[in-house]
Amino acid sequence: MALTTVKDAAHARRNALAVAKERGVRWVRLAFVDVLGIQKSVSIPVGELDAAFEGKVTFDGGSIDGFVRGEEVDMVLRPDPATFTVLPWVEEGQVEARILCDIAMPDGTPFEGCARTTLKRVLEDAGDVLQSVQAALEVEYYLFELAEDGSPTTRTNDAGSYFDFSANDRGQEARLDTSVALEAMGIPISSAHHEHGAGQHELDLAAAGVLTMADRLLTVRGVVRRIAQRRGLHATFMPKPLEESAGSGLHVYFALGDVDEAVRLHAIAGLLDHAPGFTAVCNPTVNSYKRLVAAWDAPVFTVWSQRSANALVRVPPAFGTTPPLIEVRSPDAACNPYLAMAALVEALADGIRARNLPGDPFTGSTYELGDRFRTEHGIRQLPKSLRQAIAALDEDLVIRGALGDHIYHAFRDAKLAEYERYRRAVHPWEREAYLRTF
C-alpha cells in the first residue's frame, strides 16, 4: 500500500509555504492526538513553519496522556505538509492555518505511542493483502442548547426526525455552515442530513485513503464544535447522550478495490472474528455501551447482512456501482480515529490472510436471534461494558499487535481507570431507585 514519498512530501511542503504566504496566514496550529484521541496543539508564527518542518518544535511528552510518564522527555512534532489547511474563519483579524503532526523521539525515530504513526504502520504491514483500500464515514452527532451561563445542556428546540427539514432550525443552519467550512478545508461532504433523534445530525464524508479519512474525522470533530459554538449551540459526539433517543454512531465503509468475492468474504470474516477485540478501541467510553443495545438499529451481535440495519457488518446493494462497500456499524465518533482505523484494517487484513469465511448473510432483525441459533452459527455478542471490552481486547493478540505494546498498555490503563471511576460513582438512577426504598 503506497504511502507518501519523499518527493510528494517535498512538493506538499513547498505548497504549504506558498499557500500560507498567499492567504496571509499569521499563525499555524500544529495538532496531534494523545492515546485517547483528544486533540492537542501548539500555535507558532507562520515564520517558524519551515523550522517546524525541520523538526525544531518540541514538547514535554510527560504531560500528554499515554506518552511518557515519570520523566520529562522533549518529543518532536513532525508536521505532515499534506495536511496543511487554512481555517475557514478569522479571529480578530488573524488568519490561522492547521497542520497535523506525527510524533518522533529526540533522536528522530518514530514514537511508538503516536497513534497516527501506528495507523501508517498497520497500513504498510497490510499491503501484502490490501493493495488498495479506501474508507468513507457517516458521522452522527447532537446539537444542544446552551444554558444562560454558557454550559451545555441536553435541550433542543428541534423536533425533527430522519431527513426532516425546517427552515427555522438553528441546527440545520449550523450543519450547512459546517458543510461549507469543511468543503473549504478540502474535505468533500457527500451528504448531510437530520438523523433520527431530535437535535441529531449526520455528515457523510466522501471516500478517501484510510489515513486521510482518520485525519478528516479529527478535523470534522473540531469544526462541528466550533461552528456550533458560533451558532450558540453545543455539539457532542457522545455516543448516547439521551436515554430515550437514538445513539450517535460512526459507520465506517471500506472499499477494497479490485478483489474477487472470496477476498471480500475473507475480509468480512476478519471483522466478525475480531469484533469483540476491536470494540474497546472503536467504542472507548463507558457511555459507548449505552448505545450498543438492542434498539435504534445499533449492532449487538457478530452478524453480517446485506440489508439488516442492525447487523454489525453490512454489504449494502451497490445500486449499479462496483465494487461493493463493506460497512462496519458498531464504532462511535468518541474513538481515537487513528487507532480505530488501525484496528479495523488489521481485522480486514487478518481475515484475508486466514481465509476464513463469514457464513451466509443474515436476513431480518438480529435482535430476534435466539441463544440456540447463535450457538449453532458461532455468533457472539459484543461486549456489554467497557470492562468486558477491555477483557476481549486482552485476548485478541491480532488487535493488540496492531496497537503495539506501548499504546495497548497505555490505552488499557487509561480505560480501566475510567471504568473504575464510573464503577465507584453513585448515579442519579441509584438514588431514585434506592434512597427511599431502603
N, C-alpha and C positions, 0 to 999 in steps of 0.2 A: 504494500500500500504506500504510494508515493507521499512523502512529506515535503515540506518546503525546502528547496535547495538554497545553497549559499547565494547563487545568482539571483534567485527570486527575492531573498531577504534583502540583498543589497539594493535591488530596484525598489522594494517597498520602503526601505529606509529613506532613499532619496525622495520618493514620492511624499512620504510623511512630512519631511522637512519643507518640501515645496508647498504643500497644501497649508501647512502651518503659517508660512510666510504670506501666502496668497490670501488667506482668510483672516489675517490679523490676530492670530491666536496669541494670548498673553501668558496663559498658564496651561500646563499639561499635567493631567492626573494620571499617575502610574498606579494601576489597580491590580490586585491579585486576591486570592481567596485563602482562608485558613482551612483546616481539615473539615470543618463543619459546613463549608460553602459560604461563609459570611464574607462579604467583600470588604477589603481593606484598601487604603490608598494613601498616597502622599503626592502633593502637588509641587511641581517645580516650575520655575520660569522657563518660557519656551527656549531661551538661550542656552539652557542646560540640557536640552533634549539630546543633542549629539553626544554629550558626555554620558547621558543615561544609556544610549545605545552601546557605549564602550564599557558598560558595567561599572560606572563610577558612583551609582546611587546604592547605598546600603541601608539596612535597618536592623534593629535588635530582634533576632529570631526568638529570644527567650520571652518576648512579650506577646507572642501570637499563639493561639490555641493550636495544639498539635504539632508545633515546630520543636524548638529546642527548649528543654526545661533544666533548671538548676544552674545555668551558666549563661552569660551573655555571649552571643555569637553574632558577629556582624555578617548578615547574609546579604546576598547581592540580588538586586532586581534586574532581570533581563527582559526589557520590553520587546514584544513581538511587533515589528513595524506594520505587519499586515493587519493588525487590529486597530490601528490609529483611526480615530474618528473625531470630528468636531461635534461637540454637544450642541443640540438644536435649540439652545436658549442662551440668553446673555444675562449675566448677573452683574448689576451695577456697572454696565458698560464693558465688562471684562469677558472676552471670548475665551472659552476653555475647551480643550480637547482631552480625550481619554485614550489610553493605550493599555492593553492587558500585558501582564508580565509572567514569565516563568521565574522560579527561584533557584539560585545557584549558591553553592558554598563559597567561602572566601577564595579558595584556590581555583574557582571557575567550574568545578564539576557540578552536575545537576544535583539538586537537593532531593533526596528520596521521599521527603514529606510534601513535595509540591504536587498538588492534585492535577494541575494542568500537564505537567511533565509525565505523570502517571498515565494519563489518557493517551498521550503521544506514544509512550512505550507499549501500551496494550495494542494500539492500532498498528504499530510497526510489527509487533510479535504475531498479530493475527493475519498479517499479509500473506502467509502461506495458504490460507483457505478463504480469505476475504480480500480478493484483489481490488474489488470496488464495492464500497458501501457508503450510502448516504442516509441521512436522517431528516425527518421533519417532526414538528411538535405541535400539539394542541395544548395551550396553556390556559388553565382556568384560575380565576381569582375573584374576590369580592371587593366591592366598593361600598364603604360605610360612611355615615355621617360623623362629623367631629362634634365633641361636646363644646360647651362655651369656652372652656379653658384650653381647647385645642387637643385634648386627649381623644384617642379613638373610641368609638362605640361600636355596637353591632346593630345600630338602627339604620334603616334605609327608607326613603320615601318611594322607592322604586317598587312597583307591584308587578313587574313584568315576569315572563317565563321564557321558555325556549324560543329563540328567534323573534321575540317581541320587539317592537319599535315604538318609542314615544318621543315626539319632537321636544318635549319639555323635560326630558330625563337628563340630569346632570351626568349620570353615569355614561349614558350614550355619548354625550359631548366629550367626556374625558377619554372614552375609548377611541373616538375619532381622532382627538388630539394626539393620543398615544400612537395610533397607527401612522399618522402623518410624521410624527417625530422619529419613529423607528425607520420609516422609509427614508427619511432624510439622512439617517445614520448608516444607510446601506443595508438595512435588514428588511427584506421583502416580506410583506404580510399577504398570505394567500386568501384569508378571510378573517372577519371579526364580527362577533355577534353576541347577543344576550344569551346566557345559559339558563338552566332550569330554575335556579334559586333567585329570589328577589334580591337584586343587587349583585348578582353573579354574572361574570363576563368571560369571554374566551377570545384569545388571539391565536390564530393558526399561522405558524411560521413555515414558509416555503422551504423545500428540501435543499440541503447543502451538505458538505462534508461533516463528519461527526464532530471533529474538533471545533469547526466553525459553529456548529449548532450549539455546542456547550457554551462557547463564548457568547453567542446570541442570547441564550437563556439568561445568562448572568446580566447582560445588558438590559434585556426586557424587564427583569425584576426591578432594576433601578429606575428605568424610565417610567414604568407604570406607577411606581410610588411617587416619583417627582411630579408627574402630570396630575395625579390625583390630588396631591397636596396643593398644587396651584389652583385647582378647582374647588378647594375647600372640602376635600374628601380624604378618606384613609383607605389605601389599598392593602389587602392582605392576601398572601399565598398560603396562609394557614390551611391545612387540609380539611378541617372540619370545624369551622367557627360557630355553626349553629346546629343544635341537635336535630331539629325538625326540618332541616333543609339539606339540599344536596351538598356533598363534599366537593372540594376542588382537586382535580387530578391533573396529571401531566401525561398525556398519551403520546408515546414515542413510536414513530413509524420508521421502519428500516427498509431501504431498497438495496438488494444485494447485487444488482447489476445482472449481467448475462450469465445466469447459472441455471442448471436444469432443475426440474421439480424435486428430484431426490435431495439435492443440496438444500433447497429451501425447507423441505420437511426435516432434514437433519438439524437445521438451524432452529426451527420451531421446537424440536425435541430438546435442544440445549436450553432454550429459555424455560421450558416447563421443568426440566430436571433441576435447574439451578434457581428457580424462582424463590423457594424458601431462603436460600443463601443470600440472594441479592436484595431481598426485601428490606433488610436493615439499612442498606445503603440507599435504596430508592425511596424508602418511607422512613425517614430517620428520626421522627419525633414521637413522643408519647401520643400526641394528638392524631398522628397518621392512622392509628389503628381504630379510631372512632369512625374513620371513613371506610376502612376495609371491612364492611359488614354487609349482610345480605339485604341491601336496599340501594336505591338510586343508581342501579347498574354498576356498582362497584364490584370488582372481581374478588372472590374469596377462595376459589379452587384452581388447581393447576390444570386447566382445561383450555383447549383451543377450538376455535369455531370460525366459520365464515360469516355468520350473521348475528350470533348471540351477543347482545350488548354487554352482558356481564361475564363474558369469558375473559380469562387472563390474557390470552393471545388471540388476536383476530387476523384473518387474512381476508379482508373485505373484497367484494366483487370489484374487478378492475375497471368496470364501466368503459370497456373498449380500449383501455391503456395497458401497456405491459412495461416492466414486469409487475407482478402483484406486490403489494406492500405488506410487510409484517408489522402489525400494531401491537404494542405492549401497553396494557391499560392500567396496570397497578401503580406506577410511580406517582409521586406528587412533587410539586414545584418547591417544596421546602428542602429538597435534596441538594447536595453538592453536585452541580451539573457535570463536572468532570469525573467524579467518582461514580456517579450513577451511569453515565455513558460507558465508562471503563468496564463496570460490572456487566452491563448488558452486552457489550461487544464480546467480552470474554465468554459469556454464556453462549452466544451465537457461534463463536469460533469453536468452542469445545464440543458443541453438538455436531458440527460438521466433521470435526476430527474423529469423534467417537462413532459416527454414522448410525446413531440411534434414530428411531422413528417415533413419532408422537401418537400413533394410533389414528383412528378415524376422527374427523372433526365432529364436534358435538353440535346438536341442534336443540333449540328450545332454551329455557331458562336454567342456568346452572344452579340456581337456588333450590331447585326441586330434586337435586341429586341425593339419593339415599346412601346410607353408610355401606350397604352391601354392594351397590353399584360402584361406588368409589373404590372399595377394597378390591373388587374384581378387576377394575381397569387401572389400578395404580394411581388413582387421582388423590393428591394430597391437598390439605387445607393450608392456606397461607398463615403465617404466624398471626396470633390474635393480640399480641402485645409487643412492645419494643423489647422486652426481656426475652420473649420467645424468639424474636427475630435475631437478636444477638447470638442466642444459642444455636440457631440454624446457620448463621454465618460462621461460628466457631467450627462447625462440622463440614463446611464446604471449602475444601482446600483449593479448588479452582478459583473461586471468587476471592479468597484470601490472597492467593498468588497474584491476582490482578491488582489488588490494592497495594501489595508489597508489605513487608513486615512492619516497617515504621508506621505507615498510615493505618494498617489494620489495628495495631495496638493502641495508637493514639485515638482513633475513632472509637474503638471498643471501650476504652477507659472513659471517654467523654460521655458516651451514651449510657453506660452502666451508672455513672454518677447522676446523669439526668433522670434515669428511671428511679434511682433511689430517692432523689428529691421528690419525685412525684409520689412514690410509694408512701413516704412519710407525711406528705401533705394531707391536711384534713379538708375535704371538699364540701362545698355548699350542699350537694346532694346528701352527703352523710348526715349533716346537721338536720336537714329537713326530714330525713328518714328515721333518725335515731334519737334526736335530742329530747323529744317529748315522750317517746315510746319507752325508753329505758331509764 
